[in-house]
Amino acid sequence: MELSKGAGVPVNHMLHSQRQPQPEKDTSDFQRKSLSEKDTREAFLIVAALLMTVSFAAAFTVPGGVYSSDDPNPKIRGTAVLARKPLFVIFTIFNIITMCSSAMACGFLSLGIFLQSELTLTIQPSFLYLSSAFLAASVAFLAAVLLVVANNRLLAGATILIGALHYILYFFVIK
């Protein structure tokens, strides 16, 4: 007895084909581990490249902007408006650390992909560089926010409090 037909295929046949279990792939633990290492390396590379891109962009779109090319004083054209502020120095230093650390992480990860080396040879150093890049990026971000909200004591205080809590929680979780 045939049930009804849907698009020229008996429904009974469609139900039967859906109930069949998919054959499992025969992969050894080594193959699964290798896929996992490859995925980890590629995910780290994407994150490191994005962080490197953001820190590169932040170097040219500095907080407070730059003096325009129309400025009457030719010596300051193209330079940062807030360059003499201590927080700008902190922003710049930590942005450089972010850029260099994420670039090193990209280098190690790319080398690992190219050489198809073991996980520990490339992931561990790149993870250390990436961790330092994340920490430095958050310091650079806090310095940049503090630069632009300096005239608002409440907002500046909230920024400092949130940043301090972030670092306390980070180091509490690490230990």
Secondary structure by P-SEA (a helix, b strand, c coil): ccccccccccaaaaaaaaacccccccccaaaaaaaaaaaaaaaaaaaaaaaaaaaaaaaaaccccccccccccccccccccccccaaaaaaaaaaaaaaaaaaaaaaaaaaaaaacccccccaaaaaaaaaaaaaaaaaaaaaaaaaaacccaaaaaaaaaaaaaaaaaaaaaac
